[in-house]
Amino acid sequence: MSKHRPLLIADPKAFMAAVNESDPEKRVRRLHIFDDIMVCEFLRYGIFFDNLPSLIQLYRDFFLQAPVDRRKEIFGHVTIIVPELGGWTAGALTPFMALDPDMEIVSTATVDYASLGSLNDDDPMTRPKDAIDMVERGVTANPAAVLGGLMALGDPRVCRLLTPLRASLSKDEVHTVTKCFSGITTKTVVDFYLDWLDELVDRDDDVGQRIFGHVVAGLRPR
């Protein structure tokens, strides 16, 4: 077996045994490479909701040293495994939402979290509300990308939740929101942007005028 092949691919059963190992030193000894270690720790947070301070430090001091493409690759492993385990483990995606500065990683993680996560009390807005709460508590490295990811869902109920937040966005944050694109522009998103433009026209100030152009850009075909 190649030492460069992740255990999570080479032997998924052995990998999940490592995920369920509570002793950190024993876990590391069972794993092969960087991919295994990071995916294991993300999944452990999604499953057990423990050791958050250590995971935050690991992400900031270790994981963010990897190039964006490598981080995307590891994120991809997590998004494949989470649905297999069940939507209740979607918390494994929240470190990407909260701690990564990359717009694509954050917005995609937000879409996946909102789409894959299980519901509380059958509330379909459970996960979007969680994401918005993260933004409002100031725990996200790229809050605009979280909001952009929610916008990309194209769900009118989500857009209603986002409406009160848009007045607080800076010009650069608006630019980020409008760059988050799922590949399809829905009528809901178009209506959201048109309503936003009406608000900006009514503001009639310098900041509103600067933001106006970025909101218009959100309506352009990609």
C-alpha positions in Angstrom: 0.0 0.0 0.0 1.4 3.4 -1.0 2.1 5.6 2.0 0.8 8.5 0.0 -2.7 7.0 -0.4 -5.1 8.3 2.2 -6.4 5.6 4.6 -9.9 7.1 4.1 -9.7 5.9 0.5 -7.5 2.8 0.9 -9.4 1.3 3.9 -12.5 3.3 4.9 -13.3 0.8 7.7 -9.9 1.3 9.3 -10.2 5.0 8.8 -13.6 5.2 10.6 -12.1 3.1 13.4 -9.5 5.9 13.8 -12.2 8.5 13.8 -13.9 6.7 16.7 -10.6 6.4 18.7 -10.8 8.9 21.6 -7.1 8.9 22.3 -5.4 11.6 20.1 -2.0 9.8 20.0 -3.5 6.5 19.1 -5.6 8.2 16.3 -2.6 9.8 14.7 -0.7 6.5 14.7 -3.5 4.9 12.8 -3.6 7.6 10.1 -1.4 7.9 7.1 -1.1 11.5 5.8 -2.3 15.1 6.1 -5.7 14.3 4.4 -6.4 11.5 6.9 -5.6 13.6 10.0 -7.6 16.6 8.9 -10.7 14.7 7.7 -10.6 12.7 10.8 -10.7 15.7 13.1 -13.4 17.4 11.1 -15.6 14.3 11.3 -14.9 13.9 15.0 -16.3 17.4 15.5 -19.3 16.6 13.4 -20.0 13.3 15.3 -18.9 14.2 18.9 -18.9 18.0 19.0 -15.8 18.0 21.2 -12.4 19.5 21.3 -13.4 22.7 19.4 -10.5 24.9 20.7 -8.0 22.3 19.5 -9.7 22.0 16.1 -9.7 25.8 15.7 -5.9 25.9 16.5 -5.3 23.0 14.2 -7.1 24.8 11.4 -5.5 28.1 11.8 -1.9 27.0 12.5 -1.8 23.9 10.4 -4.6 23.5 7.8 -4.4 27.1 6.5 -0.8 26.6 5.6 -1.9 24.2 2.8 -2.7 25.8 -0.6 -6.3 26.5 -1.4 -6.5 23.6 -3.9 -5.4 21.1 -1.2 -7.9 22.5 1.3 -10.6 22.1 -1.3 -9.6 18.5 -1.9 -9.8 17.7 1.8 -13.1 19.5 2.1 -14.3 17.3 -0.8 -13.5 14.2 1.2 -15.6 15.5 4.1 -18.6 16.3 1.9 -18.6 12.8 0.6 -18.5 11.2 4.0 -21.0 13.4 5.9 -24.0 12.2 3.9 -23.0 8.6 4.4 -22.9 9.1 8.2 -26.1 11.2 8.3 -27.1 14.9 8.2 -26.7 15.1 12.0 -22.9 15.1 11.4 -23.0 18.3 9.2 -21.2 20.1 12.0 -18.1 18.7 10.3 -18.5 21.4 7.7 -18.7 24.3 10.1 -14.9 24.8 10.5 -14.7 25.4 6.7 -17.5 28.0 7.0 -16.1 29.7 10.1 -12.4 29.6 9.8 -11.4 29.6 6.1 -10.9 32.9 4.3 -11.4 31.5 0.8 -14.7 32.6 -0.8 -15.3 29.4 -2.7 -14.6 27.1 0.2 -16.8 29.1 2.6 -19.7 29.5 0.2 -19.7 25.9 -0.9 -19.4 24.7 2.7 -22.4 26.9 3.6 -24.5 25.5 0.7 -23.6 21.9 1.7 -24.3 22.6 5.4 -27.7 24.0 4.7 -28.5 21.3 2.2 -27.2 18.2 4.0 -27.8 19.1 7.7 -30.6 17.5 9.6 -33.5 19.6 10.9 -34.4 20.6 14.4 -38.2 20.3 15.1 -38.8 19.8 11.4 -37.8 23.4 10.7 -36.4 23.6 7.1 -34.5 26.8 8.1 -32.6 25.1 10.8 -29.2 25.1 9.1 -29.6 28.5 7.3 -30.5 30.0 10.7 -27.4 28.4 12.2 -25.2 29.9 9.5 -26.7 33.4 10.0 -26.2 33.1 13.7 -22.5 32.4 13.1 -22.2 35.6 11.0 -24.1 37.6 13.6 -21.9 36.3 16.4 -18.8 37.4 14.4 -17.2 34.0 14.4 -16.6 33.7 10.6 -13.4 34.7 8.8 -15.4 35.5 5.6 -19.0 36.3 6.7 -20.0 37.7 3.3 -19.1 34.3 1.7 -21.4 32.6 4.2 -24.2 34.9 3.2 -23.4 34.5 -0.5 -23.6 30.7 0.0 -27.0 31.1 1.5 -28.1 33.3 -1.4 -26.9 30.7 -3.8 -29.5 28.3 -2.4 -32.1 30.3 -4.3 -34.7 29.7 -1.5 -37.2 32.5 -0.9 -37.4 31.6 2.8 -33.6 32.0 3.1 -33.7 35.3 1.2 -36.2 36.6 3.7 -33.8 35.8 6.5 -31.0 37.6 4.7 -32.9 40.8 4.0 -32.3 42.5 7.3 -28.6 41.8 7.1 -27.8 43.4 3.7 -27.9 47.0 5.0 -25.0 46.3 7.3 -22.7 45.0 4.5 -19.7 47.0 3.3 -18.9 47.6 -0.3 -16.3 44.8 -0.4 -18.7 42.4 1.4 -21.4 43.1 -1.1 -18.9 42.4 -3.9 -18.2 39.0 -2.3 -21.9 38.1 -1.8 -22.6 38.8 -5.5 -19.6 36.7 -6.6 -21.0 33.6 -4.9 -22.8 31.8 -7.7 -24.3 28.3 -7.9 -24.5 28.2 -11.7 -28.2 29.0 -11.8 -29.8 32.4 -11.2 -33.2 31.8 -9.8 -36.2 34.2 -9.9 -36.0 34.4 -6.1 -32.4 35.7 -6.3 -33.2 38.2 -9.1 -36.1 39.5 -7.0 -33.8 39.8 -4.0 -31.3 41.9 -5.9 -34.0 44.1 -7.5 -35.5 44.8 -4.1 -32.0 45.5 -2.7 -31.5 48.0 -5.6 -34.7 49.8 -4.7 -33.4 50.2 -1.1 -30.1 51.6 -2.3 -31.8 54.1 -4.6 -33.8 55.3 -1.6 -30.6 55.7 0.4 -29.2 58.3 -2.0 -25.8 58.5 -0.3 -22.2 57.9 -1.4 -22.0 54.4 0.2 -25.3 53.4 -1.3 -24.1 54.5 -4.8 -20.9 52.5 -4.5 -22.7 49.4 -3.4 -25.3 49.8 -6.2 -22.9 48.8 -8.9 -21.9 45.6 -7.1 -25.6 44.6 -6.6 -26.2 45.2 -10.3 -23.3 42.9 -11.0 -25.2 40.2 -9.2 -27.8 40.3 -11.9 -25.5 39.9 -14.8 -25.2 36.5 -16.6 -22.1 34.5 -15.5 
